[in-house]
Amino acid sequence: MEEHKLRYLGSFLKRNETKCLEDYIDIVKNKEENVRQSYAESSTLTSNEFIEMVLVDSAFIIELFLRSYDHKLIENNDRIFNKPRMIVEIAHDLMVEENQLPYFILKELYDFACQHYGQSRGKFIDVVCKFFNVHLSGRFELKIKHFVDLLRSSYRPSLPRVVSRKGQNIEFCPSIIELEEAGVLIVAKKKKIIS
């Protein structure tokens, strides 16, 4: 897999020759502490090793998503897209908990790389959703932590707030998650047991 990652990194860097490898390294270096804090366990990698790992993995994922989004980018000798089973395996690997890269670093690198493309490449959220074949309202993008979170958000039901039945409007209360996200403190009430 490392060979594929390095090949995709090369394609990713070639795609926009106005930016060099050091530009991408600087982005990851400036966000290193935030990226490290996104993981439950601390990493024993040195700063340089960590930055290299995040950059190589991020470039691979972004390049994979771009090729999935725009099939014209797939090269004839592409060893991933020419083997459909490999795409399924990689998509599965992207869902494994220990393989989660923070969404914000992927988006920042994508936006930086694709600045000169304008809207022709699409927003990062659109590229990601197409790869995973999900639909997600744009309002959720700011809350996405990683790909598992994205998939969870895409399957979250969206009930209408007001339903009309026999001339009566029935309003639904926001969910507990929505209330907590809005800053409402939810406390369980202790029930008295009478014996």
Secondary structure, 3 states (H helix, E strand, C coil): CHHHHHHHHHHHHHHCCCCCHHHHHHHHHHHHHHHHHCCCCCCCCCHHHHHHHHHHHHHHHHHHHHHHHCHHHCCCCCCCCCCHHHHHHHHHHCCCHHHCCCHHHHHHHHHHHCHHHHHHHCCHHHHHHHHHCCCCCHHHHHHCCCHHHHHHHHCCCCCCCEEEECCEEEECCCCHHHHHHCCCCCCCCCCCCCC
